[in-house]
Amino acid sequence: MCTRDELLQKLNDRSLTPALILSSYEYTYKPLIDAPLPINRLNGRKFAQNYGVSLLALIRQCNAELQKKQSKDNCDCILAVMEMGLKLISRIHSHIFDDNSEYYQLWYAYILRLSDNEKHEKCSEISKGVIKELEENYKKKETNFLMVNILILKCHSMLQLPEKSVDKLEEIYEIIAEKCKNILISLKNGLTQADHQNLNRIYQSSFKILFKTGKCLDNLSGGNIQLHKQALEIRLQALIYLEKTRPFISTDYFAFAYSSIQSTYKVASSASSSVLYESCINAIDSSLEVVTTHNLSMLEDKNIRNMIELQSFLYQKQDLYDAAKSSLNNLIIDQLENIPTLLYNVKYSLEIAKCSYLGKISLIRDLENAVYWINLLFDEKLSGPTTLTQSEIQEIKEITPKVQAQLECWLKIAGNLHAPSNIKQGMQLPYGTVKLLLDLLKYYPMLIQFENKLSIDTKCDWELYNYIMALHFFLTYMASRDIIFSNSALSYINQLLLKPDPKYLNSTYNISLALIHTGEKELAFKILIMLLEHMQISNCEVTTTHIAIFELCVKYAIEANNYYTHIKKAITGFIMKQAEIRGIHDIKSGNLLKIIDGYIRVHLSYIETYIQNGHQASQLVNREDILGEKLNICIAFKGEILDREITDYHKRLLESAKLSQESLSSYISEMIQNIVKILLTEVYPVNSSQYASTLLKYIEILSTCEKGFTNEWLLTSISSISGTLQERMIKLIENIKTPQSYMWNAILLLEQAKEFNENEEWISRKNLINYAEAITKFEKTAESIARHMGYKINYDGIDWETSGKAQVSDAEIVEYLRTLMMGVEILSLIRIHRLEIQFLSLAQICISKLPPSPELETKLACLSLRKSITLWKEGLTELAIKSSQEFSLYTPLLDDRQSTDIFYAELWILAFRSEISFLQGKLFDSENLCKEILGKIPYSHNSKRSLILKSYILYIKSKIEILNNQQNESLQLCKDARALISDIHSSSIQNLSLMSSISENTYYKDSNDSSSRFRFLVFPYSSWSMQNLSSLLLDHISDLFQVKSQIHNSTLYLLQGIRLSLTLGIPSLYLQFRSKHTNLQRISLTDSRITQENIKEEKLHSLHPVELIQKIFPLLFEPLIGFSDSDSIDTVQRYDSFALSPQDVECLTKYINRSVLCFGLLVLGDILQVAEYYENIEFPIAEQNYYKLARSLLRPQNQGTSFKVLKSLTFKKQGALIAKQRPGKDCIEILNRAIIELGCCENFIQAFTIQKKCCKNFYISPLLAEELANCLLILSDALLRKGEKDIAMNIAKQVVLLPHTSNPTVQRHGNYILAKEMGISNWKKAFHIIKSIGVSYNTQLENLNRAAFPINNEIDLERALALIPESWNVIALSNGRGTYNDGIHLMKYIKGWEPFCVVVGGACECSHTVGLFQILEEFANIMRLSANTTSGSQQSSKRSKSSWWQKREKLNEKLENWLDDLQYKFLAQFSSLFLGKILDEDIHILVDQASKELIFNKNCENCGQKWEPAYIYSLLNAGISEFLSIEEIKYALSLINHTKLPEEFFKKLRSIKKCCQNKPISRGPTILILDGNLIHLPWESLKILRSQIVTRLPCFSFLLNRLKPKLLSVSNTFYILNPSSDLEHTQQTFEKFFLDHENWQGIIDKTPTESEFSSALQDKDLLIYCGHSSGEQYIKGDKIKDLNVKAASLLMGCSSGLFKPCGQFEPQGIVLQYLLGGCPAIIANLWDVTDRDIDRFALEFIKRISNLEPFGDALSKARKACKLPYLIGAAPVYYGIPLSLSL
């Protein structure tokens, strides 16, 4: 065992290891260590005596050693020894110490040493145990101090640990803020000086720990608002301890307070937390309380000032502006001690004023204070010599930038408050306030100057300052009219323009514009002069702002010519300056060219005024030496400006010529001649392309304005050439031996071909020859360029192959490319795709010869896709697909910051891909590409190229929408596309932009294009493209209207296309539109024997098909064939024969598009198949086999969609011809071939029928679906006739489900066929009948989003019919395509029964009746005779009145007999189905029971007809009212049941009749859903229907969307009486009656405006029209259908309710537009009527409905008021559903 001294000696022995030292100690104190616990008193005393002293000495020695600097290992050893000693002494400490505080002092010393040696985890652990002991056992003052110190050490160690959590930090806060605080409170009394010192140390330590805890919590909060708030509270608690320390150092306190609050404010600001804002405000308030507590000055510490400023800012954040001002007012010092104080006062007063502004508090007083302090600073304190101390200078340097920031803030406020528009609109602030603001801001330069003197680095926005000051001085000038303010404003403008920012340049321009609008033109002009002077000396690029300034100057100069000299000089100087600094490449930017345009406009305006004042223009030219001035510009820009001037002068020349301004025209002509002379003699070499181009421009000008030119030098040079001036020019260009000359010659020939007479129906022979010669020139152009490039055309005539080596420069290649792309533009328009493909292929070769670059790759990709589309049009699909795949991996960047040419080329790549996808039938892909393109075109782009692209994309989208059956959407897209290229239609196409088309491709360079030397456009860009698009859109819109069955509109657009083709002189276009128009005439032709010719409408002037077929050879084909066969135009021979040979037809394909020619020949063949045409056609045309000629044009390689359709058409038409020429001949095989052309393989038909794929390529293109559907329906008809019903029905089923078939005929006839299918349910049959009626009407209703709900199957139909009232009887009549040979479908439905369907007039004996055709023929004859008598009554006054009445009465009798024939001969027993449901419940039950007793289980063996109880009910219903006799009912029943009928049944029928003899039978209304071929007949006047309510509708959907009837009041009526002022009797009949109804409003003897008519339809409940026709002359049908029509309408004009037959299309009429618009009911006339008799009907009808009688009852009763109850009384019919008016 070692002694104490030995132990202490070992402790200091550095040679011993820590482990050895520890083992020595353990060995020495082993007895005490091993003693069991608890140690009893006796052992305790013993151990205390033996070891107590040594242990105490050891612990104290360890403590002393640890206070010295020791190595880490040695310290660890000593700490371990010290801990061991404390643990041993803790066993016997009660036997050693009298006072335990000494014992715990040893532990405190150990904990302190642990903390010093950074043993924080150990320190925290030991502290926890010691604190627990102290809390449990001791409550003395000494131990309380000890406990607080240990708690502080523990918290200090916890803060030093690397891993901190929110929970740990909260524990620290709880220890210091709660435990320590409570302990310290208990120590308030009886403290010694030492205690106070100890307490002060505790306060300091507590502050440090809490402050650091708050910071740590802030760092851990991560945006958690509550934690940040808690962190601030912790630091505020820390400040409480800091305040208690002595001595109290206020600077430290407020520094810590401000930093704490500021850090929390930053978090609050980033999170926009009102909670933290509020916490910061409360913290500042609590911190400022210390100021009062310690009697401090608010301003003696900058941190106090900073806190108050922050408090103000926080109040502003919470919109507490009064509080913010109050805080800042505390900082203003009234005692003017020094300059820093004044600066602070300025800063705070500016901030106070800003608070007032933001809080919308009275501002003027605060601004006055700010002006006072800043005036005091600069005008008094700093006005003289000033001495500043170093500290003041330092303080000033700190505060001055803040004052500057405040002034700049007010600058921005002023800028936000007012804009140049306020000059006109007025100031936002009162005049006095604005004036104070100016007084304040004028010190801004003084402040900057003061800062510069003090060497303060400042950044000043002088442009903003000068602009704001100028604007506000102008505002004050406008308010006060004090010239001092305007002068000040101009001085600031002058300062602004010394070094202007572009945005302030624009703002200055806006100021001048606003001044002009307020009438201050002189002041505005002064600003403009300043702007012009600045621009004249600046080196900036031309921007849109420059353009706007020049435009305003130009406009002002034109209005006031006295400023002409200033503006002309400024513009000239600017242009010359640009020439010096920019050079040739930048001059071609569009902005500078616009300035040149402005220059010319100013000059021409001045000349015009000069000439109007009686001066000679020649004097002006000589005096001002304008030519010399232009010469200088020309030299600077190498002819570019002069080219531009030619264009501008030409435009003005056209205007002056139109206005007969001869002097001005003469002057402009002389200017153009002078410019051309300079260009051709001094600038461009004779053989250069620019020389030829200039000459071409001059030729165009001569062709439009030849009269004004006397250019002797040019005329002399071509005087040896004969012919007109234009012909001489053409010859002159021919002498320029370059490949481009052929192109220009072709263009001029085409321009000559545009000459036509407005009254001509054909392209003139001369123009055709010019056109043919132009085609030859195009061929020579391609051959010439190919020869120069070393290529020749290959064997297929499409592509090129090498023929030898060629040396061609890059510049020459680019010229060739420009020429080729010009040719592509024209060839695309004239539809010569063969040549277009050659040009595109040659262009690809040319690009491949240029040095590769990304731009050229883009153009090559664009060219390949453009060629692909052209190949598609030519039917070469394999080559087309190959061409499109060449750049399939190319991905456009579509960055509008790149070159404009490349950007648009990339857009066109997407556009061409979209069309290729469309041609391939990939509609979804095509539509997505269209959307992408429209989204990429910048909204601001409105150039020609942009408009063409947008129009093209809308055109493709329109074609997609029509295939998706979205007709209205498609039509709107078409209209939008046409609107984009509307200048085609608003200007003459004669000489339309020939010059601009060439110059844009050839000479205009994009300033952003780094490769401008290789500039050429590969996408559509010219007026030719616009014309091409116009023709495509006309064709497409015509097709759209055909789909909508609006034949009149379709014809109008085709006629527009014909006029366009005549204007342009293009045979392909002419034949295309003429063929389509003739074909439309044919297919819309209704058999004249059943056509109702009584419609008074404007007839469209058009070429008759007979005239077309007889004149097309000599007037169109023969000149082109003759030109082809002759070497010279002069030797063309006329053909004696009018027959075409296959060789002739092939020859024509050189000049006419192959597919167009083929279709034209098919149309000519169709004309020969129409009997009434054929009879009028002379031999030998009548014997020409046009179908065979058409087929000769179709080669196997022609596989595009258009060619597939043409091939199918040739087979289909050949089959029809065979069937016609040889009746009974089977044409099914030929029809199969027609269908195969549209399919994918030989097995297509069979696979289509059984819904299986025939091959891996099985696919039906959406573009072929419609023609395929038509062919399949014809095949289905043929198979039905042959008896192969199952196959026919399968085909029809597939056809009606075929997508993308927008033609209504497909659904009409397909469903008509399917309704004949045997074995299907009544609901399915009814569904097909309903779907076959009014297909186009239903589609229009759906496109208008007014259809009730779609009916896609029989379940939908059952659901729809369930909505119909129980009493209604719905009758649907369908006739399919309108052949009248196969009977009509009749469907009857009354709620509660299944539909009953039957074919009336069918081939089967059970339903066979007299043929409908003969009935219709007789009706048409009656209508023709009636029309003759109605027109005669108005035209001839000599005709005997009695004779006229005899004719009319005879016609009335004929019509009555005809109605009997319709009922008894055609409808026969089925007329009973038209009767409505019996409303007398007793009678209904008797009839219903009787009908159900007679049940036929068998269907008809021949046709499968099902005989339902509904039919028996109808027969009995007619029988009890004597519409059918007992014998007729027996006969009807015998047809469906060949066994003897029970006599009991007829006894029951007789008894029912007897019950009803003296009792009127009321029946429910009948609603007729009429097929378009039957809707013109007066079904309502059948005797069986004449006494009951009957309405009609052309489509089932119109019934569904009217089932919720509108509440209509008779008092809300509007009338239009005699609007044409020529119906005197009608006016006399109704005028008094109308005027007696005081609530009614209307128009008498006056033409209504469209607005009045539309308002009546929308706002009134009843509209009465008593005038001619239907009122369409006052409001168009397209307008009506787009309205929300509320009024039931009575249209009493002639034929107001007629649907005009349109052959294969569904008929159209004004009533349809009313129905589409939602009109609930229309009473209108089916044919022409006489005014007096129809007036009787109308008056009776109006009286009855005015008395609230239902419309249907009133109509049937009002018919009896007519003298001619059938000829006139049957004309009015009721469209809509049953309704009546209310009061």
Disulfide bonds with the S-S distance in Angstrom:
none
